[in-house]
Amino acid sequence: MIIFKFAIIIVLITTTYALCSISEKPKQTIDCLQFLTTALYGVTMNDVKMICNVAVNITQCVSKELDGCIAAELGQAALAEVISLAEHCCPVTSHEKCPIRNGLFQGARCFAADSFVTLSNGKQKQINELQSDDIVFAYNDQTKAIVTTPIITMLDNQPDQFAMFKHLTTVSGQELSLTSSHLLLTDIHGYVMAKNIRVGMNVFVMNNNGLLSNETISNVIDIVKQGYIAPLTQEGTLIVNNIVASCYATINNHYLAHAALAPMRWWYNLFGKETISNENNGIHWFPKMLYAMTAYLMPSIIHK
């Protein structure tokens, strides 16, 4: 049933491509067509695993790269079907370790692993390469200014898992992918979960001179990516892809989350840095325990 359904959707998408001029975005169109070819091969070979993996690629390619006529012709309904397949087709293989299944069903609360931060020396570093004691740019809620702050640890570190992100774009072209319950600073509404960010809202962006300015969100889409990381800084904030964001998610109150994680900052001040490596992948034990307690005692404040 899944393969038959996927085949129909692939035919629909392929037909849609025929209605568009390949000259609009030739490279992106060719990349997407390669995924479609793989998908069709998976259908003919009755290979559910191949279909699962390529469903994620098609979702990412169509939702991010191809707007214009393809998005208009395809519509959100067909794209939603592909996303649904990416979420649900892997479990039928009874494959508990399936990355798509785990990533999309476990409620990730982080930044996409391909995001970058700016170090105090002005150099950029990919977020999944950060180490404890790295000094990065952040935002101070009291002075409303850019400051430097050390990385304490990773609240969550899942470089291999897939997840669904809200992909935000500003009018100047700044882009940021973060999970739906992650908090982002806006000029009027304060810290807002990514799922509540709308086109026309303003966020804070660091320019090339290291100064903050307001920028308007021009586009918000859903996108599937592999890898998600949640660094914790001393300030509780972080400038990711030049956009000011909170380190926190799930609890819809940045200041409450910052207070709750104070023991982690005290521990860092007393004992110094914590080694971050692939052996530390997963959710840090302290926020994991805190989440479990909060979910039991005050479930109403938990957002997914």
Secondary structure by P-SEA (a helix, b strand, c coil): caaaaaaaaaaaaaaaaaaccccccaaaaaaaaaaaaaaaaaaaaccaaaaaaaaaaaaaaaacccccaaaaaacaaaaaaaaaaaacccccccccccaaaaaaccccccccccbbbbcccccccccccccccbbbbbbbccccbbbbbbbcccccccccbbbbbbccccccbbbbbbcccbbbbcccccccccccccccbbbbbbccccbbbbbbbcbbbbbbbcbbbbbbccccccccccbbbbcccccccaaaaaaaaaaaaaaaacccccccccccccccaaaaaaaaaaaacccccccc
